[in-house]
Amino acid sequence: RKEVEQDPGPFNVPEGATVAFNCTYSNSASQSFFWYRQDCRKEPKLLMSVYSSGNEDGRFTAQLNRASQYISLLIRDSKLSDSATYLCVVNLDGTASKLTFGTGTRLQVTL
Amino acid sequence: ETGVTQTPRHLVMGMTNKKSLKCEQHLGHNAMYWYKQSAKKPLELMFVYSLEERVENNSVPSRFSPECPNSSHLFLHLHTLQPEDSALYLCASSQGKLLAGGYEQFFGPGTRLTVL
């Protein structure tokens, strides 16, 4: 089992659609979880942290399911500008500084 | 000045060359990182420096040699690389060591390296 696993996609959705990505992680003791966004040929940027109680930022909702060891990202009312690769990131073993990245899920929003 | 800068942005080198990648952060952070991003693979953490001390070396071959002269600068010295080392090398910085709550890592734009 991969340490952090994501469906690579691509997910092709029309503008206005709702799309959800899941990500599974291998270590039940993992403490910190994040979604990063990476545009084509650009660096990753933090989209949002994922808290135990779930959190929402505008059209984006992140959830954590510790029992099943996955996190999710829901994007409502997709915009063309949401087209990017979404990276699931986990601090797997609680070691200071070490983040483990998934391969990313590519989203393409179309007219 | 943008938060994390990297130079050069593109580098082509032969297997016998020696070159260095440079990273500079203007955010007052005290932890810096080198990552490697290859096509269709996840980002791989290579090195972590915290307060100028190397705290992580993820079994990186010795042909990659990091240097952190101060908390704002990070170098990656390259020598006798292989074609499979061609990738995007990303530098990142964060406020401190990652704790349970997590500290955001800010990435530079990367150096796209091609080894011939």
Chai-1 contact restraints between the chains, C-beta under 6 A:
chainA,res_idxA,chainB,res_idxB,connection_type,confidence,min_distance_angstrom,max_distance_angstrom,comment,restraint_id
A,Q31,B,A100,contact,1.0,0.0,6.0,A-B,restraint_1
A,S32,B,G102,contact,1.0,0.0,6.0,A-B,restraint_2
A,E43,B,L90,contact,1.0,0.0,6.0,A-B,restraint_3
A,E43,B,F107,contact,1.0,0.0,6.0,A-B,restraint_4
A,E43,B,P109,contact,1.0,0.0,6.0,A-B,restraint_5
A,E43,B,G110,contact,1.0,0.0,6.0,A-B,restraint_6
A,P44,B,F107,contact,1.0,0.0,6.0,A-B,restraint_7
A,L46,B,E104,contact,1.0,0.0,6.0,A-B,restraint_8
A,S49,B,G102,contact,1.0,0.0,6.0,A-B,restraint_9
A,N91,B,L98,contact,1.0,0.0,6.0,A-B,restraint_10
A,A96,B,K97,contact,1.0,0.0,6.0,A-B,restraint_11
A,A96,B,L98,contact,1.0,0.0,6.0,A-B,restraint_12
A,S97,B,V48,contact,1.0,0.0,6.0,A-B,restraint_13
A,S97,B,K97,contact,1.0,0.0,6.0,A-B,restraint_14
A,S97,B,L98,contact,1.0,0.0,6.0,A-B,restraint_15
A,F101,B,P42,contact,1.0,0.0,6.0,A-B,restraint_16
A,F101,B,L43,contact,1.0,0.0,6.0,A-B,restraint_17
A,G102,B,P42,contact,1.0,0.0,6.0,A-B,restraint_18
A,T103,B,P42,contact,1.0,0.0,6.0,A-B,restraint_19
